[in-house]
Amino acid sequence: MKPARIIILAVAVVAAGLAGLLAMRISGVKAPGVVETIVEKEATVKVLVSAESLPVGSRLNDKSVEWMEWPKGGIAEGFITNDARPEAVQQLAGSIVRMPIFKGEPIRAEKIADSSSRIMSSLLPSGKRAVATEISVATGAGGFVLPNDRVDVIMVRDPKDGSNPLTENVLNNVRVLAIDQQIQEAADGSKSVVGTTATLELTPDQAKVITVAQQMAQRLTLALRSVADAQEPDTVSADYLLHGGGKGEVQVIKSGSIVKGTTTLQAK
């Protein structure tokens, strides 16, 4: 390219730049600047949480709990914070877990019991009773009933007149506290607990009902319920058994078929 053309091109570029600056000054428009975005971090508070999944009946220690940063706006009533209880890890050592606690879940007072409590009594909610009943593989859902499962208690008995056997639900949707002396579920959830005694969580009236049913029944069978039924009421029971008799709905087994009917039952 000839020097003359280079000089002309350079002059044109400079002239264009000067024209642009002049136009911006005349119009009053400022050159765009860099916008800085400032992100404010929400304040946090240390909350005591579970460092691992804790089954019912386990005890807290310095390895099973830890402090975790928690958004201050997300603190709910009942959370244990480092500001309020800095010595909580030492204070709660040995406390018994009353309800399952998952890893990372905040430790709350209603889910644990004092370390000085006896294990079974600490697992019972206020107003409930622990009552044991004999079971076997045949009467305990094949051994698949585990602590914290929900069951119906079915009474099977032979009438005095020698007619067909009668079955009846005497308790519905009650919680299993323990199988024999085991109060924890299987570690991986895949093993069943085959025992000879099931301890049930009952109301005082339900405790009386099962006591009467144990005397009347040829056998008591536990029918395992779905976990989806956990929120259903568990206070339904055959209350008429407490009065020595009454009318209740029973199932009559005849030739392999179940015939529903209403009959008068008398305690032995």
Kinemage of the C-alpha trace (Angstrom):
@kinemage 1
@onewidth
@group {chain A} dominant
@subgroup {mainchain}
@vectorlist {calphas} color= white
{ca met a 1} P 0.000 0.000 0.000
{ca lys a 2} L 1.309 3.434 -0.884
{ca pro a 3} L 2.306 5.782 1.982
{ca ala a 4} L -0.215 8.327 0.818
{ca arg a 5} L -3.103 5.907 1.237
{ca ile a 6} L -1.905 4.906 4.741
{ca ile a 7} L -1.816 8.530 5.801
{ca ile a 8} L -5.316 9.154 4.417
{ca leu a 9} L -6.698 6.032 6.254
{ca ala a 10} L -5.123 7.093 9.562
{ca val a 11} L -6.542 10.592 9.240
{ca ala a 12} L -10.003 9.097 8.572
{ca val a 13} L -9.868 6.889 11.699
{ca val a 14} L -8.793 9.787 13.926
{ca ala a 15} L -11.489 11.999 12.451
{ca ala a 16} L -14.142 9.379 13.112
{ca gly a 17} L -13.032 9.071 16.764
{ca leu a 18} L -13.102 12.803 17.286
{ca ala a 19} L -16.533 13.005 15.688
{ca gly a 20} L -17.867 10.326 18.066
{ca leu a 21} L -16.542 12.096 21.169
{ca leu a 22} L -17.978 15.386 19.976
{ca ala a 23} L -21.380 13.801 19.384
{ca met a 24} L -21.436 12.277 22.924
{ca arg a 25} L -20.574 15.602 24.498
{ca ile a 26} L -23.266 17.396 22.567
{ca ser a 27} L -25.941 14.800 23.467
{ca gly a 28} L -24.821 14.590 27.121
{ca val a 29} L -24.614 10.751 27.062
{ca lys a 30} L -21.904 9.319 29.293
{ca ala a 31} L -19.763 6.397 28.305
{ca pro a 32} L -21.000 3.115 29.883
{ca gly a 33} L -19.269 2.165 33.127
{ca val a 34} L -18.759 -1.179 34.941
{ca val a 35} L -21.654 -2.116 37.292
{ca glu a 36} L -20.471 -3.875 40.461
{ca thr a 37} L -22.878 -6.422 41.992
{ca ile a 38} L -22.691 -6.750 45.771
{ca val a 39} L -24.073 -10.006 47.291
{ca glu a 40} L -24.724 -9.892 51.022
{ca lys a 41} L -24.349 -13.240 52.821
{ca glu a 42} L -27.142 -14.103 55.269
{ca ala a 43} L -26.075 -14.300 58.887
{ca thr a 44} L -25.743 -17.829 60.279
{ca val a 45} L -25.972 -19.465 63.698
{ca lys a 46} L -24.439 -22.762 64.813
{ca val a 47} L -27.143 -25.392 65.404
{ca leu a 48} L -26.656 -28.813 67.002
{ca val a 49} L -27.506 -31.528 64.442
{ca ser a 50} L -27.113 -35.281 64.126
{ca ala a 51} L -23.799 -36.346 62.597
{ca glu a 52} L -25.323 -39.693 61.588
{ca ser a 53} L -28.721 -41.356 61.381
{ca leu a 54} L -29.771 -42.300 64.927
{ca pro a 55} L -32.311 -45.112 65.507
{ca val a 56} L -34.714 -45.262 68.434
{ca gly a 57} L -32.986 -46.258 71.673
{ca ser a 58} L -29.482 -45.109 70.717
{ca arg a 59} L -27.583 -42.706 72.968
{ca leu a 60} L -26.057 -39.363 72.040
{ca asn a 61} L -22.309 -38.776 72.300
{ca asp a 62} L -19.712 -36.340 70.971
{ca lys a 63} L -19.400 -38.320 67.726
{ca ser a 64} L -23.115 -38.634 66.961
{ca val a 65} L -23.813 -34.863 67.065
{ca glu a 66} L -22.053 -31.798 65.657
{ca trp a 67} L -22.465 -28.047 65.217
{ca met a 68} L -23.604 -26.875 61.789
{ca glu a 69} L -23.912 -23.359 60.357
{ca trp a 70} L -27.609 -22.606 59.893
{ca pro a 71} L -29.251 -19.523 58.299
{ca lys a 72} L -30.368 -17.259 61.115
{ca gly a 73} L -33.717 -16.712 59.424
{ca gly a 74} L -34.333 -20.473 59.363
{ca ile a 75} L -33.963 -21.062 63.113
{ca ala a 76} L -37.136 -22.719 64.434
{ca glu a 77} L -38.362 -23.010 67.992
{ca gly a 78} L -36.739 -25.952 69.737
{ca phe a 79} L -33.404 -25.805 67.869
{ca ile a 80} L -30.339 -25.992 70.110
{ca thr a 81} L -27.942 -23.166 69.204
{ca asn a 82} L -24.336 -22.582 70.216
{ca asp a 83} L -25.240 -19.094 71.425
{ca ala a 84} L -27.899 -20.359 73.835
{ca arg a 85} L -26.268 -23.658 74.905
{ca pro a 86} L -22.544 -23.750 74.103
{ca glu a 87} L -22.072 -26.830 76.348
{ca ala a 88} L -24.953 -28.782 74.773
{ca val a 89} L -22.745 -31.589 73.389
{ca gln a 90} L -21.458 -32.416 76.883
{ca gln a 91} L -24.818 -31.821 78.558
{ca leu a 92} L -26.712 -34.169 76.222
{ca ala a 93} L -24.130 -36.974 76.267
{ca gly a 94} L -25.914 -40.250 77.051
{ca ser a 95} L -29.398 -38.938 76.219
{ca ile a 96} L -31.683 -41.544 74.660
{ca val a 97} L -33.222 -41.097 71.199
{ca arg a 98} L -37.014 -41.485 71.458
{ca met a 99} L -37.804 -41.050 67.743
{ca pro a 100} L -35.614 -41.660 64.669
{ca ile a 101} L -33.271 -38.754 63.835
{ca phe a 102} L -31.747 -38.474 60.366
{ca lys a 103} L -28.244 -37.268 59.519
{ca gly a 104} L -28.104 -33.466 59.432
{ca glu a 105} L -31.414 -33.095 61.298
{ca pro a 106} L -31.427 -30.586 64.201
{ca ile a 107} L -31.550 -32.172 67.658
{ca arg a 108} L -34.819 -31.256 69.382
{ca ala a 109} L -35.852 -31.835 72.984
{ca glu a 110} L -39.006 -33.778 72.067
{ca lys a 111} L -36.952 -36.423 70.232
{ca ile a 112} L -34.606 -37.267 73.093
{ca ala a 113} L -34.926 -38.277 76.755
{ca asp a 114} L -32.749 -37.624 79.773
{ca ser a 115} L -29.793 -39.968 80.185
{ca ser a 116} L -30.920 -40.936 83.696
{ca ser a 117} L -34.187 -42.388 82.360
{ca arg a 118} L -34.691 -46.086 81.849
{ca ile a 119} L -34.703 -46.847 78.160
{ca met a 120} L -38.222 -48.243 77.758
{ca ser a 121} L -39.927 -45.675 79.983
{ca ser a 122} L -38.151 -42.878 78.118
{ca leu a 123} L -39.505 -44.142 74.788
{ca leu a 124} L -43.105 -43.890 75.954
{ca pro a 125} L -44.970 -40.656 75.180
{ca ser a 126} L -46.913 -39.137 78.054
{ca gly a 127} L -50.091 -41.084 78.817
{ca lys a 128} L -49.014 -44.270 77.029
{ca arg a 129} L -48.289 -47.728 78.446
{ca ala a 130} L -45.953 -50.536 77.363
{ca val a 131} L -47.658 -53.949 77.276
{ca ala a 132} L -46.063 -57.200 76.136
{ca thr a 133} L -47.789 -60.034 74.291
{ca glu a 134} L -46.487 -63.379 73.112
{ca ile a 135} L -45.893 -63.874 69.385
{ca ser a 136} L -44.357 -66.407 67.045
{ca val a 137} L -43.338 -66.470 63.387
{ca ala a 138} L -46.890 -67.558 62.550
{ca thr a 139} L -48.599 -64.852 64.623
{ca gly a 140} L -46.048 -62.065 64.045
{ca ala a 141} L -46.299 -61.489 60.264
{ca gly a 142} L -43.682 -64.125 59.526
{ca gly a 143} L -41.052 -62.348 61.617
{ca phe a 144} L -41.204 -59.136 59.561
{ca val a 145} L -42.588 -56.991 62.386
{ca leu a 146} L -39.909 -54.522 63.526
{ca pro a 147} L -39.756 -51.903 66.290
{ca asn a 148} L -41.687 -48.746 65.288
{ca asp a 149} L -43.950 -50.698 62.904
{ca arg a 150} L -47.736 -50.380 63.162
{ca val a 151} L -49.914 -53.448 63.681
{ca asp a 152} L -53.484 -54.586 64.279
{ca val a 153} L -54.009 -57.095 67.074
{ca ile a 154} L -56.413 -59.844 66.005
{ca met a 155} L -58.010 -62.175 68.528
{ca val a 156} L -58.809 -65.738 67.432
{ca arg a 157} L -60.950 -67.876 69.735
{ca asp a 158} L -63.103 -70.979 69.714
{ca pro a 159} L -66.670 -70.507 70.952
{ca lys a 160} L -67.769 -72.656 73.897
{ca asp a 161} L -70.538 -74.203 71.802
{ca gly a 162} L -67.980 -75.746 69.450
{ca ser a 163} L -69.058 -73.716 66.435
{ca asn a 164} L -66.664 -72.169 63.906
{ca pro a 165} L -63.671 -70.083 65.131
{ca leu a 166} L -64.207 -66.347 65.552
{ca thr a 167} L -61.708 -63.579 64.752
{ca glu a 168} L -61.853 -59.947 65.734
{ca asn a 169} L -59.639 -56.852 65.715
{ca val a 170} L -59.247 -55.897 69.359
{ca leu a 171} L -56.632 -53.159 68.722
{ca asn a 172} L -55.947 -51.147 65.578
{ca asn a 173} L -52.866 -49.373 64.249
{ca val a 174} L -50.820 -49.570 67.446
{ca arg a 175} L -47.056 -49.001 67.532
{ca val a 176} L -44.549 -51.766 68.265
{ca leu a 177} L -41.994 -50.544 70.803
{ca ala a 178} L -39.791 -53.626 70.883
{ca ile a 179} L -39.423 -57.221 69.780
{ca asp a 180} L -38.117 -59.212 72.769
{ca gln a 181} L -35.387 -56.928 74.178
{ca gln a 182} L -34.526 -55.257 70.879
{ca ile a 183} L -35.725 -51.672 70.515
{ca gln a 184} L -33.686 -50.760 67.422
{ca glu a 185} L -34.487 -51.503 63.823
{ca ala a 186} L -32.083 -53.544 61.712
{ca ala a 187} L -29.090 -51.431 60.666
{ca asp a 188} L -29.664 -51.799 56.923
{ca gly a 189} L -33.433 -52.202 57.127
{ca ser a 190} L -33.262 -55.582 55.415
{ca lys a 191} L -33.242 -57.957 58.389
{ca ser a 192} L -36.275 -59.018 60.363
{ca val a 193} L -36.360 -59.622 64.103
{ca val a 194} L -37.812 -63.018 64.992
{ca gly a 195} L -38.836 -62.988 68.641
{ca thr a 196} L -41.315 -64.444 71.084
{ca thr a 197} L -42.551 -61.240 72.697
{ca ala a 198} L -43.765 -57.949 71.220
{ca thr a 199} L -44.049 -54.860 73.393
{ca leu a 200} L -46.811 -52.515 72.242
{ca glu a 201} L -47.428 -48.820 72.917
{ca leu a 202} L -50.995 -48.534 74.218
{ca thr a 203} L -53.362 -46.186 75.983
{ca pro a 204} L -54.500 -47.228 79.483
{ca asp a 205} L -57.839 -48.514 78.094
{ca gln a 206} L -56.083 -50.411 75.289
{ca ala a 207} L -53.847 -52.025 77.909
{ca lys a 208} L -56.942 -53.299 79.705
{ca val a 209} L -58.469 -54.561 76.446
{ca ile a 210} L -55.430 -56.632 75.488
{ca thr a 211} L -55.217 -58.039 79.015
{ca val a 212} L -58.780 -59.323 78.726
{ca ala a 213} L -58.174 -60.526 75.157
{ca gln a 214} L -55.125 -62.521 76.287
{ca gln a 215} L -57.377 -64.416 78.704
{ca met a 216} L -60.150 -65.003 76.159
{ca ala a 217} L -58.144 -65.727 73.018
{ca gln a 218} L -56.889 -69.019 71.726
{ca arg a 219} L -54.147 -66.859 70.207
{ca leu a 220} L -53.412 -63.231 69.353
{ca thr a 221} L -52.026 -62.375 65.926
{ca leu a 222} L -50.220 -59.199 64.860
{ca ala a 223} L -51.182 -57.972 61.393
{ca leu a 224} L -48.497 -55.677 59.948
{ca arg a 225} L -49.788 -52.373 58.565
{ca ser a 226} L -48.413 -50.038 55.905
{ca val a 227} L -46.202 -47.122 56.947
{ca ala a 228} L -48.776 -44.906 55.218
{ca asp a 229} L -51.184 -45.666 58.097
{ca ala a 230} L -48.934 -44.091 60.727
{ca gln a 231} L -51.028 -40.917 60.885
{ca glu a 232} L -54.330 -42.727 61.374
{ca pro a 233} L -55.887 -42.842 64.879
{ca asp a 234} L -54.635 -45.656 67.088
{ca thr a 235} L -57.150 -45.346 69.923
{ca val a 236} L -59.809 -47.688 68.468
{ca ser a 237} L -60.231 -50.856 70.518
{ca ala a 238} L -62.820 -53.444 71.522
{ca asp a 239} L -63.888 -51.492 74.626
{ca tyr a 240} L -66.879 -53.746 75.296
{ca leu a 241} L -64.446 -56.402 76.529
{ca leu a 242} L -63.868 -54.240 79.605
{ca his a 243} L -67.510 -54.661 80.652
{ca gly a 244} L -67.555 -58.444 80.556
{ca gly a 245} L -69.419 -58.667 77.288
{ca gly a 246} L -71.396 -56.740 74.724
{ca lys a 247} L -72.031 -56.686 71.041
{ca gly a 248} L -69.200 -56.442 68.585
{ca glu a 249} L -68.524 -57.302 64.978
{ca val a 250} L -66.658 -60.567 64.541
{ca gln a 251} L -65.639 -62.707 61.605
{ca val a 252} L -66.929 -66.261 61.414
{ca ile a 253} L -64.660 -68.628 59.475
{ca lys a 254} L -66.701 -71.309 57.741
{ca ser a 255} L -65.387 -73.682 55.074
{ca gly a 256} L -62.505 -71.366 54.302
{ca ser a 257} L -64.784 -68.337 53.840
{ca ile a 258} L -65.174 -65.389 56.201
{ca val a 259} L -68.737 -64.447 57.107
{ca lys a 260} L -69.158 -61.117 58.897
{ca gly a 261} L -71.746 -60.812 61.581
{ca thr a 262} L -72.610 -59.285 64.964
{ca thr a 263} L -72.651 -61.422 68.036
{ca thr a 264} L -72.570 -61.100 71.788
{ca leu a 265} L -69.177 -61.900 73.274
{ca gln a 266} L -68.718 -62.859 76.883
{ca ala a 267} L -65.411 -62.786 78.730
{ca lys a 268} L -64.354 -66.053 80.295
